[in-house]
Amino acid sequence: MDDGSPPRGERAGRHDIVELRVHGVSGARPEKILGRAHVTQVAGDRSGGFHRPVGSDATGPDGLTLEAYRWGDLPSGTVARTLSLVFLLPFMLSNVAVWMRPTGPRSGAGVTVLCRLLALNLTVVYVVSIAGVALDLLAWRCLGEARCRAPLDTMAGLDGRQVGTRLVVLALLPIAAVAFLRLLGTRRPRPAGNPLWAVEPLVGRLRAIHVAAALAVLDLTLLTARTAGGGTAPTTVLLALNVVVLLVCAGLLALPGLLDRAAAKRMVTRVASTVGTVAAGLSAATLLTVALDERAWPTSDGLPGYEATANWALLGQMTLLVALSGLVLWHHGRARRNNALPRGLGAAVVAAIGVGLAGAFAADLVYQSGDLLGGYRGDGGPPVPYQWAILSFFLHATAGVALCVALTLLSRRRRWREAEAITDRDFPVVTPAAAGRLRQVTEAVARARFAEWLGLLAVTYAALAVIGLASSLLRVLDLAPAQLVWRLFGLPAGAVDAGLAMGSTLVAVVVLALLLGGVFAYRTAWFRRHVGILWDLGTFWPRAAHPFAPPSYADRAVPELTDRIIQLTERHRGVVLCGHSHGSVLLALAVLRLPPRVRRRVALLTYGSPLDRLYARLFPAYLNEKVLRMVGERVEWRWLNLWRDTDPVGGWIFDANRPGDPPPDPADPAGRVDRRLRDPRDLLAPPGERPPSVRGHHPGESDPQFRAAVRELAGRLLDTDNG
């Protein structure tokens, strides 16, 4: 009886071939990846390592030696670190956006510049918001006329001190916050001997620029308040010098290619280091000047000039975002349009989400701190810029949810028709008993095809940046939301205050959800399978825009995989690389790094792979068809890609190869890579057995189609070795 297993002699020949499995973002245990109860680690450490079954279970059903690479803990760490990284989410998103630039040289360079300027602005907004709590709320209001709730109304005995002394002492809080960011930014996973991304010198330059800009903005906040009642020669000089520092920081980022140009890296490194040193010196001089200035301070409800500083910081943020969205949408309009996720559009969408979160976090920090301490009683509430920031976030969130719901409903009929065409072809004869099951499968295919409509959603959401720009312009006019609503609709200020409180609560709920998600994403497999892809995607890319973003785990994972593949080919006849979901991306990059002597002994099997459906469209300048063809050429086209119509993440890479589609060009080896799997295999099962489940994006290492693909690739390796 033929059970599909290879003959004994062929199985013995395959015994010296390794089947190396690399999981996706689900981060499954090695026992589950290998399908064995007893597993031991043979290389690596607790964060990422290689595992093999023990004893007689060391080989699979096809005679191949089984091994798994588990990297799921590389992006994570302790709970404390995970929670701290949640607050770096806007920085991470601004960093991911720079890798999503379009392929055009002009638009690509423009997107890079705008993303880096936006990243710098996020650091500025971060510092300005903390200065709002430390300087405006605590030093000026709580220890001044407002008298906040005890015990902060007499904090550390500062209530009886001179205003300048209070400001200088509490200015140490935002300085400490910048130092904390710098400390987080220097933390990296254990480095590999041959790192994937050679960007650490760039990160050092960016770090110096961001720290210098942060200190300069803090100095300007203090000096603006001090000169409100009249300036002196020292304060005027310090103001001018800090403005120069801020302009130099922006200029270093605004010149296309300057930070990345090999010929200029020494000069830029020296300039960035000098600017950072100068900024630190100016901060010390500013603190000393403000503390020693005994002149009377002007009387005002808030710190003089603070609202203007916050206004211009938030206005600059939205102006840059609108410019970025306009550039990306212009590039998208010129490119060839299709129903799939458009290439190069992700930069505007991800940047918009990052900017929205940064503004919301900053505004809610000021808003909730003032509400907790009672520092804004009787003076019109929190600073006007943050009122508009909360309102803008509320409008963005509401519009985003409405867009998703509307697009889901509007696309449902078309997605259902397309899904019916697929299931009718797969199951032409359906019995009455299988009709309900057929509908379930059609529904799964229709849900999976929602990814094809993300392009329209992205275009619309990117255009919503004008909401933020409009609110920023209203801030500059010093028009509070309550005033505008009263003039336009005649509603009382209490209604607006209730809306702002609701928006602030919404931001707090988002922060709490992110904190809980950061814990559960790396402690609960089910939760990680559904949301972990967002964090793994963000921490996959190195820091090329924001130096305080989480470090890239690929800097270790890909070199580690490459070294292990080289070792395995030295000990065995060949290696079949099996990558599921994001694991296929890691393996593709590892293949590109293999030396020629190793490539001829390697074959590649990808399944549930987002290489083309997501990565090539979101990151077209770095993972495009040219790069994917290079991967195929490196393994001499010993590459098979398995995909399912029910998979919302993975798909085909070169050609769908659906039944009824025109046959691919026989001269193009890429046309033979993709193989579609019917999912499920059958609608009904024989009596007494459970019906086959809809696999979707789940891995299927034990499925007959997967095992057949492994056997085929192992046979190709043996043929190459014998040849």
C-alpha positions in Angstrom: 0.0 0.0 0.0 1.4 3.4 -1.0 1.3 5.8 1.9 3.1 8.6 0.1 6.4 7.9 1.9 9.6 7.7 -0.1 11.3 4.4 -0.8 13.7 3.2 2.0 16.9 3.7 -0.1 15.8 7.2 -1.1 15.0 7.9 2.6 18.4 6.8 3.6 19.9 9.3 1.1 17.9 12.1 2.6 18.9 11.3 6.1 21.9 13.5 5.7 19.7 16.5 4.7 18.5 18.9 7.4 15.0 20.4 7.4 15.5 23.8 9.2 12.3 25.4 10.2 11.9 29.0 11.1 8.6 30.2 12.7 6.6 33.3 12.1 5.5 36.0 14.6 3.5 33.5 16.6 6.7 32.6 18.5 5.7 29.0 19.0 7.7 26.7 21.3 10.3 24.5 19.6 8.3 21.4 20.5 5.3 22.7 18.5 7.5 23.8 15.6 9.1 20.4 15.3 6.0 18.4 16.3 8.0 16.5 18.9 7.5 16.2 22.6 11.2 16.0 23.5 13.5 18.7 22.2 17.0 20.0 23.1 18.8 23.2 22.2 21.9 22.7 20.2 23.0 26.3 19.6 22.1 29.9 20.6 20.8 31.1 23.9 17.4 31.7 25.7 16.4 34.6 23.4 17.1 32.8 20.2 18.4 29.4 19.5 18.4 26.2 17.4 16.6 23.1 18.6 16.5 19.4 17.6 14.4 16.5 18.7 15.9 14.0 21.0 16.8 10.4 20.2 14.8 8.4 17.6 12.6 11.4 16.9 15.5 13.4 15.4 14.4 12.6 11.9 11.1 13.5 10.2 8.7 11.2 8.3 10.8 11.7 5.1 14.1 10.8 6.7 15.4 14.4 7.0 17.1 15.6 10.2 14.8 18.1 11.9 15.9 21.4 13.4 14.1 24.6 14.3 15.3 28.2 14.9 13.3 30.0 17.5 13.8 33.8 17.5 10.5 34.9 19.1 12.1 36.3 22.2 14.6 38.5 20.4 12.2 41.4 19.9 11.0 41.1 23.5 12.7 40.9 26.9 11.6 41.6 30.5 8.2 43.0 31.3 9.8 46.3 32.4 11.5 46.7 29.0 8.4 45.8 27.1 6.4 48.4 29.0 9.0 51.0 28.4 9.1 50.2 24.7 5.4 50.9 24.5 6.1 54.5 25.1 8.6 54.4 22.3 5.9 53.3 19.8 5.7 56.7 18.0 9.5 56.7 17.6 9.3 53.2 16.3 6.6 54.1 13.7 8.5 57.1 12.5 11.5 54.9 12.0 9.6 52.2 10.1 8.1 55.0 7.8 11.6 55.9 6.5 12.0 52.3 5.2 8.7 52.5 3.3 9.9 55.1 0.9 8.9 54.8 -2.8 11.4 53.5 -5.3 11.7 56.8 -7.3 15.1 58.5 -6.5 13.6 62.0 -6.1 10.5 61.1 -4.1 12.4 58.5 -2.2 15.0 61.0 -1.0 12.3 63.5 -0.2 10.4 60.9 1.9 13.6 60.1 3.8 14.3 63.7 4.6 10.7 64.4 5.7 10.6 61.2 7.9 13.9 62.2 9.6 12.6 65.7 10.3 9.4 64.3 11.6 11.4 62.0 13.9 13.3 65.0 15.2 10.0 66.8 15.8 8.7 63.9 17.8 11.7 64.2 20.1 11.0 67.9 20.4 7.3 67.4 21.2 8.3 64.8 23.8 10.6 67.3 25.6 8.1 70.2 25.3 5.3 68.1 26.9 7.5 67.1 29.8 8.6 70.7 30.1 4.9 71.5 30.3 4.5 69.4 33.4 7.8 70.3 35.0 8.1 74.0 34.2 4.6 75.3 33.4 2.5 73.1 35.7 4.8 72.4 38.7 7.4 75.2 38.8 5.1 78.1 37.6 1.6 77.2 38.6 1.7 74.7 41.5 4.5 76.4 43.3 3.3 79.9 42.3 -0.2 81.4 42.4 -2.3 78.4 41.5 -1.4 76.3 44.5 -2.0 72.7 43.4 -3.2 69.9 45.6 -0.9 68.9 48.5 1.8 67.8 48.8 3.1 69.2 45.5 2.2 72.8 46.5 5.2 72.7 48.8 7.4 70.2 46.9 10.9 69.8 48.4 10.6 73.3 49.9 10.7 75.0 46.4 7.5 77.0 47.1 9.4 79.7 48.9 12.2 79.9 46.4 12.8 82.4 43.6 11.0 81.6 40.3 14.3 81.1 38.4 15.5 78.6 41.0 12.3 76.7 40.8 12.5 76.5 37.0 16.1 75.5 37.0 15.6 72.7 39.6 12.6 71.3 37.8 14.2 71.6 34.4 16.2 68.6 35.5 13.1 66.5 34.9 13.1 66.9 31.1 16.9 66.6 31.1 16.5 63.3 32.9 13.8 62.2 30.4 16.2 62.9 27.5 19.0 61.0 29.3 16.5 58.1 29.8 15.7 58.0 26.1 19.4 58.1 25.3 20.0 55.2 27.6 17.2 53.2 26.0 18.6 54.0 22.6 22.0 52.6 23.3 20.6 49.2 24.4 21.0 46.6 21.7 20.5 42.8 21.5 23.7 40.7 21.7 25.5 41.8 18.6 26.5 39.2 15.9 29.9 39.0 14.5 28.7 40.1 11.0 25.7 42.4 11.6 23.0 42.6 9.0 22.6 46.4 9.1 25.8 48.6 9.2 23.9 51.5 10.7 25.3 52.0 14.2 27.5 54.9 13.1 24.4 56.5 11.6 22.5 55.9 14.9 25.3 57.6 16.8 25.0 60.7 14.6 21.2 60.8 14.9 21.5 60.4 18.6 23.8 63.4 19.0 21.5 65.5 16.8 18.3 64.5 18.7 19.9 65.1 22.1 21.2 68.5 20.9 17.8 69.5 19.6 16.1 68.4 22.8 18.4 70.5 25.0 18.1 73.5 22.7 14.3 73.4 22.8 14.4 73.2 26.6 16.8 76.1 26.7 14.5 78.1 24.4 11.5 77.4 26.7 13.4 78.7 29.7 14.9 81.7 27.9 11.6 82.7 26.3 10.0 82.8 29.7 12.9 84.8 31.1 12.9 87.4 28.3 9.2 87.9 28.5 9.7 90.9 30.8 12.8 92.1 28.9 16.0 90.5 27.8 19.6 91.0 28.8 22.7 90.5 26.8 23.4 87.0 28.1 19.8 85.8 27.5 19.8 87.3 24.0 23.1 85.7 23.1 21.9 82.3 24.5 18.7 82.6 22.6 20.5 83.2 19.4 22.9 80.4 19.9 20.2 77.8 20.8 18.3 78.8 17.7 21.5 78.2 15.7 21.9 74.8 17.3 18.3 73.9 16.4 18.7 75.0 12.8 22.0 73.1 12.4 20.3 69.9 13.7 17.4 70.4 11.2 19.9 71.2 8.4 21.9 68.0 9.0 18.7 66.0 8.4 17.3 68.2 5.6 20.2 67.8 3.2 19.3 64.7 1.1 21.8 61.9 1.6 24.2 63.8 3.8 23.9 61.5 6.8 24.2 58.4 4.6 27.0 59.5 2.2 30.1 57.6 2.9 32.4 60.4 1.8 30.8 62.8 4.3 30.3 60.5 7.3 33.5 61.6 9.1 32.6 65.2 8.7 29.0 64.7 9.7 30.0 62.6 12.7 32.3 65.4 13.8 29.7 68.1 13.3 27.0 66.1 15.1 29.3 65.4 18.0 30.3 69.1 18.2 26.7 70.3 18.1 25.8 67.9 20.9 28.7 69.2 23.0 27.8 72.8 22.3 24.2 72.1 23.2 25.2 70.6 26.5 27.4 73.6 27.3 24.6 76.0 26.3 22.2 74.2 28.6 24.5 74.5 31.5 24.9 78.2 30.7 21.2 78.7 30.4 20.4 77.1 33.7 23.1 79.2 35.4 21.8 82.4 33.8 18.2 81.8 34.7 19.1 80.8 38.3 21.2 83.9 38.9 18.9 86.4 37.2 17.2 88.2 40.1 15.0 90.4 38.1 11.2 90.2 38.7 9.2 87.8 36.6 6.1 88.9 34.7 2.7 87.9 36.1 0.7 85.4 34.0 -1.5 82.3 34.4 1.1 80.1 32.7 4.8 80.0 32.0 5.4 83.0 29.5 5.9 81.8 26.0 5.3 78.1 26.7 2.0 77.9 24.7 3.7 79.5 21.7 6.6 76.9 21.9 4.1 74.1 22.1 2.1 75.6 19.3 5.0 75.8 16.9 6.2 72.4 17.8 2.9 70.8 17.0 2.3 73.0 13.9 5.7 71.9 12.6 4.7 68.3 13.2 1.5 68.6 11.2 3.2 70.6 8.4 5.8 67.9 7.9 3.1 65.2 8.0 1.0 67.0 5.3 4.1 67.5 3.2 5.0 63.8 3.5 1.5 62.7 2.7 1.3 65.0 -0.3 4.6 63.7 -1.7 3.6 60.0 -1.2 0.1 60.5 -2.6 1.6 62.4 -5.6 4.0 59.5 -6.2 1.1 57.0 -5.8 -1.0 58.9 -8.4 1.8 58.7 -11.0 2.4 55.0 -10.3 0.4 52.2 -11.9 -2.8 51.6 -10.0 -4.2 48.2 -9.0 -6.5 46.7 -6.4 -3.6 45.4 -4.3 -1.9 47.3 -1.6 -0.1 50.1 -3.4 3.7 50.2 -3.2 5.3 53.1 -1.3 2.1 54.5 0.3 2.8 53.0 3.8 5.2 55.9 4.8 2.4 58.4 5.0 0.0 56.1 6.8 2.6 54.8 9.4 3.9 58.4 9.9 0.4 59.7 10.5 -0.3 57.0 13.1 3.0 57.8 14.8 2.4 61.5 14.8 -1.1 61.1 16.1 0.0 58.9 18.9 2.9 61.2 19.8 0.6 64.2 19.9 -2.0 62.3 21.9 0.6 61.0 24.4 2.1 64.5 24.9 -1.3 66.1 25.3 -2.6 63.5 27.7 0.5 63.7 29.8 -0.1 67.5 30.3 -3.9 67.1 30.6 -4.0 64.3 33.1 -1.1 65.8 35.2 -3.0 69.1 35.4 -6.2 67.3 36.3 -4.5 65.2 38.9 -2.7 68.1 40.6 -5.5 70.7 40.1 -3.1 73.1 38.5 -5.4 74.4 35.7 -8.3 75.5 38.0 -9.8 78.8 37.0 -7.6 79.7 34.1 -9.3 78.1 31.1 -8.0 74.6 31.4 -4.8 73.0 30.0 -2.7 74.9 27.4 -4.7 75.5 24.2 -2.3 73.5 22.0 -2.9 70.3 23.9 -6.6 70.8 23.9 -6.5 70.9 20.1 -4.1 67.9 20.1 -6.6 65.8 22.1 -9.5 66.9 19.9 -7.4 66.1 16.7 -6.6 62.6 18.0 -10.3 62.0 18.8 -11.3 63.1 15.3 -8.6 60.9 13.7 -9.5 57.9 15.8 -13.2 58.4 15.0 -12.6 58.9 11.3 -10.3 55.8 11.2 -12.8 53.6 12.8 -15.6 54.9 10.5 -13.4 54.3 7.5 -12.6 50.7 8.4 -16.3 50.0 9.1 -17.4 51.7 5.9 -14.8 50.0 3.7 -15.6 46.6 5.3 -19.3 47.0 4.4 -18.8 48.6 1.0 -16.3 45.9 -0.1 -18.1 43.0 1.3 -20.3 42.3 -1.8 -17.3 42.4 -4.2 -15.1 40.3 -1.9 -17.9 37.8 -1.6 -18.3 37.5 -5.3 -14.6 37.0 -5.8 -14.6 34.4 -3.0 -17.5 32.5 -4.5 -15.7 32.3 -7.8 -12.7 30.7 -6.0 -14.7 28.2 -4.0 -16.9 27.3 -7.0 -13.8 26.4 -8.9 -12.4 24.4 -6.0 -15.6 22.6 -5.1 -17.6 22.3 -8.3 -19.9 19.6 -6.9 -21.5 20.4 -3.5 -23.9 18.1 -1.7 -26.7 19.6 0.4 -24.9 18.4 3.5 -21.8 20.4 2.5 -23.6 23.7 1.7 -23.1 25.2 5.1 -19.5 24.2 5.1 -19.0 25.8 1.7 -20.4 29.1 3.0 -17.9 29.0 5.9 -15.0 28.5 3.5 -16.3 31.3 1.2 -16.5 33.6 4.2 -12.9 32.8 5.1 -11.7 33.6 1.6 -13.7 36.9 1.6 -12.2 38.0 4.9 -8.7 37.2 3.6 -9.2 39.3 0.5 -9.8 42.4 2.6 -6.0 43.0 2.3 -6.6 43.9 -1.3 -8.6 46.9 -0.2 -6.1 48.3 2.2 -4.8 50.6 -0.5 -8.0 52.7 -0.6 -8.0 52.8 3.2 -4.4 54.0 3.3 -5.0 56.7 0.7 -8.0 58.0 2.6 -6.3 57.9 6.0 -3.2 59.7 4.7 -5.4 62.5 3.4 -6.8 62.9 6.9 -3.6 64.7 7.9 -5.3 67.9 6.9 -7.4 67.6 10.0 -4.3 67.9 12.1 -3.0 70.8 10.1 -6.2 72.7 10.4 -6.2 72.3 14.2 -2.6 73.4 14.3 -3.5 76.6 12.5 -6.3 77.3 14.9 -3.8 76.9 17.7 -1.6 79.5 16.2 -4.6 81.9 16.2 -4.9 81.2 19.9 -8.5 80.1 19.4 -9.5 77.5 22.0 -11.9 74.7 21.0 -14.6 76.1 23.4 -14.4 79.5 21.7 -14.7 78.0 18.2 -17.7 75.8 19.2 -19.4 78.7 20.9 -19.0 81.0 17.8 -20.0 78.3 15.3 -22.7 76.3 17.1 -23.5 78.3 20.3 -22.7 75.4 22.6 -21.5 76.2 26.1 -17.9 75.6 27.2 -19.0 72.8 29.4 -19.9 70.7 26.4 -16.5 71.2 24.9 -14.8 70.4 28.3 -16.8 67.2 28.5 -15.6 66.3 24.9 -12.0 67.0 25.8 -12.3 64.9 28.9 -13.7 62.1 26.8 -10.8 62.4 24.3 -8.3 62.4 27.2 -9.9 59.3 28.6 -9.7 57.7 25.1 -6.0 58.4 25.0 -5.5 56.9 28.5 -7.4 53.8 27.4 -5.2 53.5 24.3 -2.1 53.8 26.5 -3.4 51.2 28.9 -4.3 48.9 26.0 -0.8 49.3 24.6 0.7 48.5 27.9 -1.4 45.4 28.3 -0.7 44.4 24.7 3.0 44.8 25.3 2.8 42.3 28.1 0.4 39.8 26.6 2.0 39.9 23.1 5.1 38.2 24.5 3.5 36.1 27.3 0.4 34.7 25.5 0.8 32.8 22.3 -2.8 33.5 21.1 -2.5 37.2 21.6 0.9 37.3 20.0 -0.3 35.5 17.0 -2.8 38.3 16.3 -1.0 41.5 17.2 2.7 40.5 17.5 3.2 41.0 13.8 2.9 44.8 14.3 5.7 44.9 16.9 7.9 42.4 15.1 7.6 44.4 11.9 8.5 47.6 13.7 11.5 46.2 15.5 12.7 44.3 12.4 14.1 47.4 10.7 17.2 49.2 12.0 17.1 52.8 13.3 17.6 55.0 10.3 15.3 57.9 11.3 14.8 57.9 15.1 17.8 56.9 17.3 15.5 56.2 20.3 13.4 53.6 18.5 13.8 50.0 19.7 16.9 48.3 18.2 16.6 45.8 15.4 16.5 42.1 16.3 17.3 41.2 12.7 20.8 42.5 13.3 21.3 39.3 15.3 18.7 36.9 13.8 19.8 37.0 10.2 23.5 36.6 10.8 22.8 33.9 13.3 20.8 32.0 10.7 23.4 32.6 8.1 26.2 31.2 10.3 24.1 28.2 11.2 23.3 27.4 7.6 26.9 27.5 6.7 27.7 25.1 9.6 25.0 22.7 8.6 26.2 22.5 4.9 29.7 21.7 6.2 28.3 18.7 8.2 25.4 17.5 5.9 24.7 17.1 2.2 22.2 19.9 2.2 19.7 22.0 4.0 16.0 22.6 3.2 15.1 26.0 4.6 11.5 26.2 5.7 10.2 29.6 6.6 6.6 30.4 7.8 5.3 34.0 7.6 7.9 36.4 8.9 10.3 33.5 9.1 10.4 33.5 5.3 11.6 37.1 5.3 14.5 36.2 7.7 15.4 33.2 5.5 15.3 35.3 2.3 17.8 37.8 3.8 19.9 35.0 5.1 20.1 33.4 1.6 21.3 36.7 0.2 24.3 36.6 2.6 25.3 33.0 1.9 28.7 32.4 0.2 28.6 30.7 -3.3 29.9 27.4 -2.0 27.0 27.1 0.4 24.2 28.2 -1.9 24.3 25.1 -4.1 23.6 23.0 -1.1 20.5 25.0 0.0 16.8 24.9 -1.0 14.1 27.2 0.1 10.5 26.5 1.1 8.2 29.4 2.1 4.6 29.2 3.2 2.2 31.8 4.4 4.8 34.2 3.2 4.1 38.0 3.1 7.2 38.7 1.0 5.3 40.1 -1.9 1.8 40.7 -0.6 3.0 42.9 2.2 6.7 43.5 2.4 7.4 44.2 -1.3 4.5 46.6 -1.3 5.2 48.3 2.0 9.0 48.4 1.5 9.3 48.6 -2.3 12.8 50.2 -2.2 14.3 47.3 -0.3 12.2 44.1 -0.8 11.1 44.3 -4.4 10.8 41.8 -7.3 14.4 42.4 -8.2 15.5 41.3 -4.8 13.2 38.4 -4.7 14.5 37.2 -8.0 18.0 37.5 -6.6 17.0 35.2 -3.8 15.7 32.6 -6.4 18.9 32.9 -8.4 21.1 32.4 -5.3 19.4 29.0 -4.6 19.4 28.2 -8.3 15.6 28.3 -8.2 15.3 25.5 -5.7 12.4 27.4 -4.2 8.8 26.6 -3.6 6.2 28.9 -2.1 3.0 27.4 -0.7 0.0 29.7 -0.3 -3.7 29.6 0.4 -6.6 31.8 -0.7 -7.9 31.8 2.9 -4.6 33.4 4.2 -5.1 37.1 5.0 -1.3 37.7 5.4 0.6 35.4 3.0 0.2 34.9 -0.7 2.0 34.2 -3.9 5.4 35.8 -4.7 5.7 35.7 -8.5 2.6 34.0 -10.0 -0.7 32.9 -8.4 -0.8 29.7 -10.5 -4.5 29.3 -9.8 -6.4 26.7 -11.8 -7.7 28.3 -14.9 -5.0 31.0 -15.0 -2.8 31.3 -18.1 0.3 29.1 -17.7 3.5 31.0 -16.7 6.3 31.6 -19.1 8.2 28.3 -19.3 11.4 30.2 -19.8 11.0 32.0 -16.5 11.9 29.9 -13.5 10.1 32.3 -11.2 6.8 31.1 -12.6 7.4 27.6 -11.1 7.9 28.9 -7.5 4.4 29.4 -6.3 2.0 26.6 -5.6 -1.5 27.2 -4.4 -3.0 24.9 -1.8 -6.7 24.3 -1.8 -8.0 25.1 1.7 -9.6 23.1 3.0 -8.8 20.0 1.1 -12.4 18.8 1.2 -15.6 20.1 2.6 -16.7 17.0 4.4 -14.8 14.2 6.1 -15.5 10.4 6.0 -18.0 9.2 8.7 -16.5 9.3 12.1 -13.8 11.9 11.3 -13.7 15.6 11.8 -14.0 17.8 8.7 -10.7 19.3 7.5 -10.2 22.7 9.1 -9.6 26.0 7.3 -5.9 26.5 7.8 -5.6 30.2 6.7 -2.3 31.6 7.9 -1.5 28.7 10.2 1.6 26.7 9.4 1.2 23.2 8.1 4.4 21.3 8.5 2.5 18.0 8.8 0.2 18.6 5.8 0.7 16.2 2.9 1.3 19.1 0.5 4.0 20.5 2.8 5.7 17.1 3.1 5.6 16.6 -0.7 7.3 20.0 -1.2 10.0 19.1 1.3 10.6 15.8 -0.4 10.8 17.5 -3.8 13.3 20.1 -2.7 15.4 17.4 -0.9 15.4 15.4 -4.1 16.6 18.5 -6.0 19.5 18.9 -3.5 20.5 15.3 -3.9 20.4 15.6 -7.7 22.6 18.7 -7.4 25.0 16.9 -5.1 25.2 13.9 -7.3 25.8 16.1 -10.3 
